[in-house]
Amino acid sequence: MTDLAPLPRAFLSVLTNLHEAGGSGTLDVNCRVVVGPQRHPLPGDTHTWLTLVSRGLITGERGLIITTEEGRLEAVKVQAGRVREAS
């Protein structure tokens, strides 16, 4: 198996947006991933979403797009990188 290059920051941002929105969404009629009762569309093009699937960070199940355990761990790492301790 080949080593995969690290994901670009924009891809990790899409993953983190899904995680912060509760970890699951559905597809709307325009094939966008939407979350919440207002069906708010998340950013990310088809290439980004499919790359996250191919890396095992998100999956589809029972009509939902959901983060996997590995995806949740990666999103938490991204979130931790955003936190700055008060000095």
GIPEFEN-V905325 format. One record per pair of residues at least 12 apart in sequence whose C-alpha atoms are under 10 Angstrom apart, sorted by the first residue. I is the first residue (numbers start at 1). J is the second residue. Records with the same first field share a line. If there is no record, write none. Layout:
I: J, J
This chain:
4: 55
7: 48, 51, 52, 55
8: 48
9: 78
10: 43, 44, 48
11: 43, 44, 45, 47, 48, 49, 51, 52
12: 48, 52, 57, 71, 74, 75, 77, 78, 79
13: 43, 44, 75, 78, 79
14: 42, 43, 44, 45, 48, 49, 52, 75
15: 42, 43, 44, 48, 49, 52, 57, 58, 66, 67, 71, 72, 74, 75, 78
16: 67, 71, 72, 74, 75, 76, 77, 78, 79
17: 42, 43, 44, 75
18: 33, 34, 35, 42, 43, 58, 65, 66, 67, 71, 72, 75
19: 58, 66, 67, 68, 71, 72, 73, 74, 75, 76, 79
20: 72, 75, 76, 79
21: 34, 35, 36, 40, 42
22: 35, 36, 66, 67
23: 35, 58, 64, 65, 66, 67, 68, 71, 72, 75
24: 36, 58, 59, 60, 61, 64, 65, 66, 67, 68
25: 39, 40, 41, 42, 60, 63, 64, 65, 66, 67
26: 39, 41, 60, 62, 63, 64, 65, 66
27: 39, 41, 63, 64, 65
28: 40, 41
31: 45, 46
32: 44, 45, 46, 49
33: 45, 46, 49, 64, 65
34: 64, 65
35: 65
49: 65
52: 67, 71
53: 65, 66, 67, 68, 71
55: 70, 71
56: 68, 69, 70, 71
57: 69, 70, 71, 72, 73, 74, 75
58: 70, 71, 72
59: 71
